Amino acid sequence: MNPAPTAEAAAQLQEGINLVLSRWTALRMAVENEWGGRTSAQKSQQFSRDIFHRLTQSKELYIHEVNNMLEEFMLSLNTEIEDGSIEEIAEKMMVMREECLQGNYDSVTTLKKTNVTSLSYCRQPGINDENDSSDDDDDDDDDDDDDMAGEN
């Protein structure tokens, strides 16, 4: 059995959970595009409360349970995750939980200081990157051609 977190530890853990979930690209996409219906944002907020409640219970918690909660939640948003981000998110939450129970808030502090745009928990290299960069290059080339035509 695990000890119950102090009020400060619980507040830090809740903030950490919110930060991790808000930066999870797959979840953001599912919510923004309402893949789970018009109530996707409310479902996400409720899930944050549910996972916090489970992480702060005194009974033992194993990482596979957190994995299952994350996977079931994403499926409720009609989103199937196969990029390994569920395991990464579960591990982050378990580490934060253990640290917060010990009065160590380094993980949460680091999350607060980290630039949101530099994080990506859902990334498929190559597919989108190549298309995006080639589109950008095409746009830049067109702009250069227009500029050159205007100078003549």
C-alpha positions in Angstrom: 0.0 0.0 0.0 1.2 3.5 -0.8 0.8 6.5 1.5 -1.7 9.1 0.6 -0.1 12.2 -1.0 0.1 15.4 1.0 -2.0 18.3 -0.2 1.0 19.9 -1.9 2.0 16.6 -3.5 -1.6 16.1 -4.8 -1.7 19.6 -6.3 1.7 19.1 -8.0 0.7 15.7 -9.3 -2.6 17.1 -10.7 -0.8 19.9 -12.4 1.8 17.4 -13.8 -1.0 15.2 -15.2 -2.7 18.1 -16.8 0.6 19.3 -18.4 1.4 15.8 -19.7 -2.0 15.2 -21.1 -2.3 18.7 -22.6 1.0 18.2 -24.5 0.1 14.7 -25.8 -0.3 15.3 -29.5 -2.6 12.4 -30.1 -4.9 13.5 -27.4 -4.8 17.2 -28.5 -5.7 16.1 -32.1 -8.6 13.9 -30.9 -10.0 16.7 -28.7 -9.5 19.5 -31.3 -11.1 17.4 -34.1 -13.8 16.0 -31.8 -13.1 12.5 -32.8 -14.9 11.4 -29.6 -17.9 13.6 -30.4 -18.8 17.1 -29.4 -18.0 16.3 -25.8 -14.4 15.3 -26.4 -13.0 18.2 -24.4 -15.2 17.3 -21.4 -14.2 13.7 -21.7 -10.6 14.7 -21.6 -11.1 16.9 -18.5 -12.9 14.0 -16.8 -10.2 11.6 -17.8 -7.6 13.9 -16.2 -9.6 13.8 -12.9 -10.1 10.0 -13.2 -6.4 9.3 -13.7 -5.5 11.7 -10.9 -7.9 9.8 -8.6 -6.4 6.5 -9.5 -2.8 7.7 -9.1 -3.6 9.1 -5.7 -5.3 6.0 -4.3 -3.4 4.2 -1.6 -3.6 0.7 -3.2 -0.8 -0.5 -5.4 -0.8 0.7 -9.0 1.2 -0.9 -11.8 2.2 0.7 -15.1 0.2 -1.7 -17.2 -2.9 -0.4 -15.4 -2.1 3.1 -16.4 -1.4 1.9 -19.9 -4.8 0.3 -20.0 -6.5 3.4 -18.7 -4.8 5.6 -21.4 -5.6 3.1 -24.2 -9.2 2.7 -23.2 -9.7 6.4 -22.9 -8.2 7.1 -26.3 -10.4 4.4 -27.8 -13.4 6.2 -26.3 -12.3 9.1 -28.4 -12.2 6.8 -31.5 -8.4 7.1 -31.5 -6.1 4.1 -31.8 -2.6 4.7 -30.7 0.3 2.6 -32.1 3.2 5.0 -31.8 4.4 4.1 -28.3 3.2 7.3 -26.8 0.7 5.5 -24.4 3.6 3.8 -22.8 5.7 7.0 -22.6 2.8 8.9 -21.0 2.1 6.1 -18.5 5.8 6.0 -17.5 5.9 9.8 -17.1 2.8 9.7 -14.9 4.2 6.8 -12.7 7.5 8.7 -12.3 5.7 11.9 -11.3 3.5 9.9 -8.9 6.5 8.3 -7.1 8.4 11.6 -7.0 5.4 13.6 -5.7 4.8 11.0 -3.0 8.4 11.6 -1.9 8.0 15.3 -1.9 10.1 15.7 -5.1 8.5 17.9 -7.7 11.4 18.0 -10.2 9.4 16.3 -13.0 6.5 18.7 -12.7 8.9 21.7 -12.4 10.7 20.6 -15.6 7.3 20.3 -17.4 6.4 23.8 -16.4 9.6 25.2 -17.7 9.5 23.2 -21.0 8.4 25.0 -24.1 5.1 23.4 -25.2 6.0 23.6 -28.9 9.2 21.6 -28.4 7.2 18.6 -27.1 5.7 15.9 -29.3 4.5 12.7 -27.8 3.1 11.5 -31.1 5.5 11.7 -34.0 5.8 9.6 -37.2 9.1 10.7 -38.8 9.3 11.0 -42.5 5.7 11.0 -43.6 4.4 14.4 -42.5 7.9 16.0 -42.3 8.7 15.5 -45.9 5.3 16.7 -47.1 5.4 19.8 -44.9 8.9 20.8 -45.8 8.4 20.3 -49.5 5.2 22.3 -49.4 7.1 25.0 -47.6 9.9 24.9 -50.1 7.4 25.1 -53.0 5.7 28.2 -51.4 9.1 29.8 -50.9 10.1 29.1 -54.5 6.9 30.7 -55.7 7.5 33.8 -53.6 11.0 34.1 -55.0 9.8 33.8 -58.5 7.2 36.5 -57.9 9.8 38.8 -56.4 12.2 38.2 -59.3 9.4 38.9 -61.8 8.6 42.1 -60.0 12.2 43.3 -60.2 12.5 42.9 -64.0 
